[in-house]
Amino acid sequence: WNCFDFLIVVGSLALAGAAGGMMQMLRLLRLLRVLKLVKAFPQLQVIVNALMMGLSSIGFIGIILVLVFYMCAILGMMMFKDNDPWHFGNLQVAMLTLFRCSTLEDWTDVMYINMYGCHKYGYSGWMRSLCTDPAPLHGENWGAAIFMVFFTLLGALVLLTLFIGVVTTSMDEAQEQQNEQNEIEANIKRIQAEENLSDDEVATFLKVFSMLDLDGGGTIEEEELRVGLQSVGKDPTDEEMAKMMHDVDEDDSGEIDPAEFVQFMVNMRKEDREKAEAAKAEKEREEADLTDDEDMSPDTSISPVSNGLLPAPPGGRTAASLQVSALTPVKTAATVGPEANFGLPMLQSPSNENWLEMTLDTGKSRRKLLPKITATGSAKIA
């Protein structure tokens, strides 16, 4: 509206030397600012939206109306031009006469003139000079009655009422859209209160929604949402996408409205936060385990050549250092040999079951192991 006022002022200055009538016209245009009241009154906004939505349909109905009037005017000229030149003397006058009949304004006078003849009805005074070829001279022209009744029913009761039908339908659609918009705004406020979102965060979510709404339909489909996720480095599977849509699509329409999109963004942020916290907790747990392993003082240290219990591996290779912190006595001593198990030794035991808590030092890292020595006689350390 500020730009509108600016154009009015600039136009007034540019036409300062022109006639006063043009200046007054420009100033009168400022009365259009009254349209700002539309936003202040929701019901008035519904009416204006209905008229705007029905403009295209009204235009098509107008085209149909013109075509029907055009054809009927030509037919009326062919039938009544000689008897009634005042109403059907040329094409434009004939179309104006038919419009008059479609509004039910004295349509019976036009019918009687062409039904009984201009010399018997309708033409009086100075108009008698126009009645040069009256028809019929005797009797009645029932064709004129049929034509006028048919056109009046078609024009007045069908074509013109289509305008009313279009406006009524547009009113219903506008009212429904207004109710949906109010419901969406209420849901957004509810989600904002439940999730403790700021106005800036909600505005950002709605801005992202408008960017993803590629077709401008007011909702986001699955493909549009997938494009948005891929743009931020996420590529969910079809099952994951279906689950994410199902979690927020309250009406099961297969589309997401602005309120459901706000809930979707909240869920995504929660999921990312949970993943980050889980990764942080896992990292802290690994660091704590590594610290405990480094500080641990084993009760017994077993090496390939220390006490003779474990023979040295063939070929002079050095086996991994296996430290035993708690060993349940077995019938015979356990042995560790260089087996092809991803470069790790294989622990062989007697038939009775034992649990060993060990720390395996591979030279690069230390890991705490808890192998079970089963009755099969062997268990792999992995």
PLY file of the C-alpha trace (Angstrom):
ply
format ascii 1.0
element vertex 382
property float x
property float y
property float z
element edge 381
property int vertex1
property int vertex2
end_header
0.00 0.00 0.00
2.93 2.33 0.54
4.04 1.65 -3.02
0.49 2.33 -4.17
0.46 5.70 -2.42
3.88 6.48 -3.88
2.63 5.85 -7.42
-0.41 8.05 -6.81
1.78 10.91 -5.57
4.26 10.56 -8.44
1.40 10.44 -10.95
-0.13 13.55 -9.43
3.17 15.44 -9.69
3.67 14.27 -13.28
0.18 15.47 -14.23
0.34 18.68 -12.23
-0.20 20.78 -15.34
-3.01 18.62 -16.70
-6.72 19.16 -16.30
-8.13 19.04 -12.80
-10.34 16.07 -13.64
-7.37 13.75 -14.06
-5.91 14.83 -10.74
-9.18 14.09 -9.00
-9.32 10.67 -10.63
-5.87 9.83 -9.31
-6.80 10.94 -5.83
-9.98 8.91 -5.93
-7.88 5.80 -6.57
-6.62 6.12 -3.02
-10.05 5.01 -1.89
-8.92 1.50 -2.86
-7.08 1.45 0.46
-10.43 0.47 1.92
-9.63 -3.03 0.62
-7.20 -3.33 3.52
-10.26 -4.01 5.66
-10.59 -7.38 3.97
-7.90 -8.85 6.21
-9.53 -7.40 9.30
-12.87 -9.19 8.73
-12.60 -12.95 8.04
-16.11 -13.23 6.59
-15.44 -10.37 4.19
-12.23 -12.13 3.21
-14.23 -15.28 2.43
-16.52 -13.34 0.08
-13.63 -11.68 -1.74
-11.79 -14.99 -2.05
-14.94 -16.61 -3.43
-15.26 -13.95 -6.10
-11.60 -14.27 -7.03
-11.85 -18.06 -7.21
-14.99 -17.85 -9.38
-13.60 -15.39 -11.91
-12.31 -18.09 -14.25
-15.58 -20.02 -14.17
-17.57 -16.82 -14.63
-15.46 -16.04 -17.68
-16.23 -19.41 -19.27
-19.94 -19.01 -18.53
-19.81 -15.58 -20.17
-18.31 -17.13 -23.31
-21.11 -19.71 -23.45
-23.67 -16.95 -22.91
-22.30 -14.86 -25.77
-22.28 -17.84 -28.14
-25.91 -18.71 -27.32
-27.02 -15.08 -27.70
-25.13 -14.82 -30.98
-26.77 -17.88 -32.53
-30.25 -17.00 -31.27
-29.87 -13.39 -32.48
-29.05 -14.59 -35.99
-32.02 -16.95 -35.91
-34.27 -14.13 -34.63
-33.15 -11.82 -37.42
-33.97 -14.49 -40.00
-37.44 -14.99 -38.54
-38.54 -11.53 -37.32
-36.47 -8.81 -39.02
-39.17 -7.80 -41.51
-42.03 -7.80 -39.01
-40.11 -6.33 -36.05
-37.20 -4.15 -37.23
-37.16 -2.29 -33.91
-36.06 -5.38 -31.97
-34.38 -7.49 -34.68
-33.22 -4.93 -37.25
-29.50 -5.79 -36.94
-27.25 -8.19 -35.00
-26.27 -5.95 -32.08
-29.86 -4.80 -31.49
-31.10 -8.40 -31.69
-28.54 -9.51 -29.07
-29.55 -6.62 -26.80
-33.20 -7.62 -27.20
-32.41 -11.20 -26.25
-30.49 -10.03 -23.17
-33.56 -8.00 -22.20
-35.70 -11.11 -22.60
-33.29 -13.20 -20.52
-33.78 -10.76 -17.64
-37.58 -11.21 -18.02
-38.01 -7.49 -18.85
-41.18 -7.27 -21.02
-40.23 -10.40 -22.95
-43.93 -11.06 -23.58
-44.20 -7.80 -25.58
-41.51 -9.03 -27.97
-43.30 -12.36 -28.25
-46.73 -10.81 -28.97
-45.33 -8.41 -31.61
-43.93 -11.32 -33.60
-46.80 -13.62 -32.80
-49.69 -11.33 -33.97
-47.78 -8.92 -36.24
-46.55 -5.38 -35.76
-49.74 -3.95 -37.31
-51.84 -5.46 -34.47
-49.60 -5.17 -31.39
-46.74 -3.09 -30.11
-46.12 -0.57 -32.89
-48.06 2.64 -32.26
-47.57 6.33 -32.91
-44.39 7.15 -34.79
-43.33 3.46 -34.74
-46.10 2.56 -37.21
-43.91 3.86 -40.01
-41.45 1.05 -39.23
-44.10 -1.64 -39.65
-43.81 -2.00 -43.42
-44.03 -5.77 -43.76
-46.18 -7.15 -40.96
-46.44 -10.90 -40.54
-48.63 -12.72 -40.20
-51.41 -10.73 -41.78
-53.99 -13.16 -40.43
-53.90 -15.57 -37.49
-50.98 -16.14 -35.14
-47.33 -17.04 -35.61
-46.87 -19.84 -33.07
-43.26 -20.24 -34.16
-42.49 -16.89 -32.53
-44.12 -18.06 -29.29
-42.09 -21.29 -29.27
-38.85 -19.40 -30.01
-39.37 -16.78 -27.29
-40.46 -19.28 -24.63
-37.50 -21.58 -25.40
-34.96 -18.77 -25.34
-36.40 -17.20 -22.17
-36.24 -20.52 -20.33
-32.70 -21.16 -21.56
-31.36 -17.66 -21.00
-33.13 -16.66 -17.80
-33.49 -19.95 -15.93
-30.35 -21.79 -17.06
-27.53 -19.59 -18.34
-27.89 -16.62 -16.00
-28.41 -18.83 -12.96
-25.06 -20.46 -13.71
-23.42 -17.29 -12.42
-25.22 -17.69 -9.13
-24.22 -21.36 -8.98
-20.57 -20.52 -9.59
-20.52 -17.85 -6.90
-22.31 -20.14 -4.43
-19.88 -22.99 -5.11
-16.93 -20.64 -4.77
-18.33 -19.41 -1.46
-18.48 -22.96 -0.14
-14.92 -23.68 -1.29
-13.64 -20.41 0.17
-15.37 -21.12 3.48
-13.89 -24.62 3.56
-10.42 -23.29 2.82
-10.85 -20.68 5.54
-11.82 -23.37 8.05
-8.87 -25.54 7.02
-6.51 -22.59 7.36
-7.86 -21.79 10.82
-7.43 -25.43 11.85
-3.86 -25.49 10.53
-2.99 -22.31 12.42
-4.51 -23.75 15.61
-2.46 -26.97 15.20
0.72 -24.97 14.64
0.11 -23.01 17.83
-0.56 -26.25 19.72
2.67 -27.85 18.46
4.58 -24.68 19.25
3.32 -24.73 22.83
3.94 -28.48 23.32
7.46 -28.44 21.85
8.41 -25.03 23.26
9.25 -23.60 19.84
10.00 -19.94 19.26
8.24 -17.80 16.68
11.45 -17.63 14.63
11.71 -21.43 14.51
8.10 -21.78 13.37
8.62 -19.08 10.74
11.72 -20.92 9.49
9.83 -24.22 9.24
7.00 -22.56 7.30
9.49 -20.90 4.97
11.08 -24.28 4.24
7.59 -25.67 3.66
6.85 -23.01 1.04
10.15 -23.84 -0.69
9.34 -27.56 -0.82
5.78 -26.97 -2.01
6.84 -27.00 -5.65
3.33 -27.04 -7.13
1.97 -24.39 -4.75
-0.91 -26.62 -3.68
-0.56 -25.91 0.04
0.59 -29.46 0.82
3.79 -31.48 0.37
3.72 -34.87 -1.28
6.17 -37.69 -0.62
8.31 -36.94 -3.67
8.60 -33.26 -2.77
9.62 -34.22 0.78
12.19 -36.67 -0.56
13.75 -33.92 -2.70
14.02 -31.72 0.38
15.67 -34.47 2.46
18.13 -35.27 -0.31
19.11 -31.61 -0.50
20.31 -31.78 3.14
22.20 -35.05 2.68
19.53 -37.52 3.80
18.41 -40.35 1.53
15.84 -42.48 3.37
14.54 -45.73 1.97
10.95 -46.16 0.83
10.07 -47.86 4.12
11.67 -45.09 6.18
9.94 -42.42 4.10
6.56 -44.16 4.48
7.07 -44.34 8.25
8.03 -40.67 8.51
4.95 -39.69 6.49
2.70 -41.93 8.58
3.98 -40.47 11.86
2.82 -36.94 10.99
0.00 -37.48 8.46
-2.91 -37.33 10.87
-5.66 -37.48 8.24
-3.93 -40.22 6.14
-4.24 -38.07 3.03
-0.78 -38.96 1.76
0.18 -35.28 1.91
1.61 -33.01 4.62
0.06 -29.65 5.44
2.03 -26.85 7.17
1.11 -27.98 10.70
2.11 -31.58 9.96
5.36 -30.32 8.42
6.19 -28.42 11.60
5.67 -31.66 13.55
7.83 -33.48 10.98
10.69 -31.02 11.48
10.37 -31.38 15.25
10.58 -35.16 14.93
13.62 -34.90 12.65
15.37 -32.62 15.12
14.61 -34.99 17.99
15.92 -37.95 16.02
19.16 -36.15 15.11
19.59 -35.08 18.72
19.07 -38.64 19.99
21.57 -39.99 17.47
24.13 -37.38 18.49
23.64 -38.16 22.18
23.91 -41.91 21.53
27.13 -41.42 19.53
28.53 -39.22 22.29
27.63 -41.78 24.95
29.21 -44.58 22.92
32.39 -42.57 22.48
32.57 -41.80 26.20
32.00 -45.47 27.04
34.81 -46.58 24.72
37.15 -43.97 26.18
36.24 -45.13 29.70
36.86 -48.80 28.79
40.21 -47.89 27.26
41.18 -45.99 30.39
40.16 -48.93 32.62
42.18 -51.36 30.49
45.29 -49.23 30.66
45.03 -48.86 34.44
44.26 -52.53 35.12
46.89 -54.57 37.02
46.58 -58.25 36.01
47.01 -61.03 38.56
48.90 -63.29 36.15
50.74 -62.42 32.96
51.01 -65.18 30.38
53.33 -64.77 27.43
54.36 -67.30 24.79
57.72 -67.94 26.43
57.34 -66.80 30.06
56.28 -69.84 32.10
56.26 -72.73 29.68
52.52 -73.16 29.84
52.12 -71.65 26.36
54.66 -72.73 23.77
56.13 -70.17 21.45
54.55 -70.01 17.99
56.45 -71.70 15.18
58.60 -69.64 12.87
59.69 -67.28 15.62
56.59 -65.09 15.23
55.45 -63.10 18.22
51.91 -63.88 19.37
49.57 -61.29 20.82
50.00 -60.62 24.50
47.15 -62.23 26.46
46.70 -60.92 29.99
44.44 -62.90 32.31
42.87 -60.91 35.15
40.68 -63.67 36.55
41.25 -67.33 35.74
39.12 -70.20 36.97
41.40 -73.23 37.47
40.95 -76.00 34.93
42.14 -79.59 34.84
44.93 -78.88 32.39
46.62 -75.69 31.39
45.12 -73.69 28.47
47.25 -73.09 25.41
47.25 -70.28 22.86
48.47 -70.97 19.35
48.87 -68.85 16.17
45.74 -69.96 14.27
44.34 -68.26 11.15
41.47 -66.49 12.88
41.86 -62.93 11.49
45.36 -62.87 12.91
44.17 -63.72 16.46
45.13 -66.83 18.48
42.73 -69.66 19.24
42.09 -70.65 22.84
41.80 -74.38 23.44
40.48 -75.78 26.71
39.56 -79.07 28.39
36.00 -80.38 28.40
34.74 -78.46 31.45
33.25 -74.96 30.90
35.09 -71.92 32.19
34.70 -68.16 31.80
37.85 -66.06 31.41
38.04 -62.28 31.62
41.00 -61.23 29.48
42.56 -58.23 27.83
43.98 -58.81 24.35
46.83 -56.51 23.34
47.43 -56.63 19.55
50.02 -53.89 19.61
47.64 -51.30 18.19
44.79 -51.42 20.66
43.62 -53.18 23.77
40.24 -54.85 23.99
38.54 -56.56 26.91
37.30 -60.05 26.01
35.04 -62.52 27.79
35.32 -65.82 25.90
33.46 -68.89 27.03
35.40 -72.14 27.04
32.80 -74.71 26.03
32.75 -78.47 26.11
33.60 -78.64 22.41
37.18 -77.99 23.32
37.81 -74.69 21.59
36.55 -71.10 21.41
37.68 -68.34 19.08
38.71 -64.95 20.41
37.27 -62.36 18.02
0 1
1 2
2 3
3 4
4 5
5 6
6 7
7 8
8 9
9 10
10 11
11 12
12 13
13 14
14 15
15 16
16 17
17 18
18 19
19 20
20 21
21 22
22 23
23 24
24 25
25 26
26 27
27 28
28 29
29 30
30 31
31 32
32 33
33 34
34 35
35 36
36 37
37 38
38 39
39 40
40 41
41 42
42 43
43 44
44 45
45 46
46 47
47 48
48 49
49 50
50 51
51 52
52 53
53 54
54 55
55 56
56 57
57 58
58 59
59 60
60 61
61 62
62 63
63 64
64 65
65 66
66 67
67 68
68 69
69 70
70 71
71 72
72 73
73 74
74 75
75 76
76 77
77 78
78 79
79 80
80 81
81 82
82 83
83 84
84 85
85 86
86 87
87 88
88 89
89 90
90 91
91 92
92 93
93 94
94 95
95 96
96 97
97 98
98 99
99 100
100 101
101 102
102 103
103 104
104 105
105 106
106 107
107 108
108 109
109 110
110 111
111 112
112 113
113 114
114 115
115 116
116 117
117 118
118 119
119 120
120 121
121 122
122 123
123 124
124 125
125 126
126 127
127 128
128 129
129 130
130 131
131 132
132 133
133 134
134 135
135 136
136 137
137 138
138 139
139 140
140 141
141 142
142 143
143 144
144 145
145 146
146 147
147 148
148 149
149 150
150 151
151 152
152 153
153 154
154 155
155 156
156 157
157 158
158 159
159 160
160 161
161 162
162 163
163 164
164 165
165 166
166 167
167 168
168 169
169 170
170 171
171 172
172 173
173 174
174 175
175 176
176 177
177 178
178 179
179 180
180 181
181 182
182 183
183 184
184 185
185 186
186 187
187 188
188 189
189 190
190 191
191 192
192 193
193 194
194 195
195 196
196 197
197 198
198 199
199 200
200 201
201 202
202 203
203 204
204 205
205 206
206 207
207 208
208 209
209 210
210 211
211 212
212 213
213 214
214 215
215 216
216 217
217 218
218 219
219 220
220 221
221 222
222 223
223 224
224 225
225 226
226 227
227 228
228 229
229 230
230 231
231 232
232 233
233 234
234 235
235 236
236 237
237 238
238 239
239 240
240 241
241 242
242 243
243 244
244 245
245 246
246 247
247 248
248 249
249 250
250 251
251 252
252 253
253 254
254 255
255 256
256 257
257 258
258 259
259 260
260 261
261 262
262 263
263 264
264 265
265 266
266 267
267 268
268 269
269 270
270 271
271 272
272 273
273 274
274 275
275 276
276 277
277 278
278 279
279 280
280 281
281 282
282 283
283 284
284 285
285 286
286 287
287 288
288 289
289 290
290 291
291 292
292 293
293 294
294 295
295 296
296 297
297 298
298 299
299 300
300 301
301 302
302 303
303 304
304 305
305 306
306 307
307 308
308 309
309 310
310 311
311 312
312 313
313 314
314 315
315 316
316 317
317 318
318 319
319 320
320 321
321 322
322 323
323 324
324 325
325 326
326 327
327 328
328 329
329 330
330 331
331 332
332 333
333 334
334 335
335 336
336 337
337 338
338 339
339 340
340 341
341 342
342 343
343 344
344 345
345 346
346 347
347 348
348 349
349 350
350 351
351 352
352 353
353 354
354 355
355 356
356 357
357 358
358 359
359 360
360 361
361 362
362 363
363 364
364 365
365 366
366 367
367 368
368 369
369 370
370 371
371 372
372 373
373 374
374 375
375 376
376 377
377 378
378 379
379 380
380 381
